[in-house]
Every structure is written in structure tokens, then in C-alpha cells.
């Protein structure tokens, strides 16, 4: 996994931090990412700040795809939990 990083985003602020880090790692401005993803710069700002409640999953997925990133859902429940 050389060159790849994993970010655990268990909240909107953590998701925003991950998006901001990915965008920065790719040398993109918020405006460039917004244009490439087909969203407004204000939307990217809101996502990165973790304040955008009611995010449309399709837009988040498209934004992550634009960043060559993906979303993974993991079961964090302990193995012995029923």
C-alpha cells in the first residue's frame, strides 16, 4: 500500500479532514476540486469543515472518485456481540 493512506471517518468533521488532506495531497484548490467534481466551492468548504449535514451520498461518492479515493464501510462491532 505504498503511497496510500487510510483515514477513519466516524463523523462529518473526520470526513472533512480526510477530504481536505486528500485534496491538499493532490495539489488542488477547493475551487479546482469543486469544478472537477461538478459541485460548488461553497459545498466543498462545507464538507471540509464538517458542517454540511444532510450530505447527498452520491455527491460525496463523486467527490471521492474525483480525488481517486473511496469510501469503505466496516463493521466495528466486536466479534462476540450479537
Secondary structure as the mmCIF struct_conf table of DSSP 4:
data_model
#
loop_
_struct_conf.conf_type_id
_struct_conf.id
_struct_conf.beg_label_comp_id
_struct_conf.beg_label_asym_id
_struct_conf.beg_label_seq_id
_struct_conf.end_label_comp_id
_struct_conf.end_label_asym_id
_struct_conf.end_label_seq_id
TURN_TY1_P TURN_TY1_P1 UNK A 2 UNK A 3
BEND BEND1 UNK A 11 UNK A 11
HELX_RH_AL_P HELX_RH_AL_P1 UNK A 12 UNK A 25
TURN_TY1_P TURN_TY1_P2 UNK A 26 UNK A 27
HELX_RH_AL_P HELX_RH_AL_P2 UNK A 30 UNK A 37
TURN_TY1_P TURN_TY1_P3 UNK A 38 UNK A 38
BEND BEND2 UNK A 39 UNK A 39
HELX_RH_AL_P HELX_RH_AL_P3 UNK A 41 UNK A 49
TURN_TY1_P TURN_TY1_P4 UNK A 50 UNK A 50
BEND BEND3 UNK A 54 UNK A 54
HELX_RH_AL_P HELX_RH_AL_P4 UNK A 57 UNK A 66
TURN_TY1_P TURN_TY1_P5 UNK A 67 UNK A 68
BEND BEND4 UNK A 77 UNK A 77
TURN_TY1_P TURN_TY1_P6 UNK A 79 UNK A 80
#
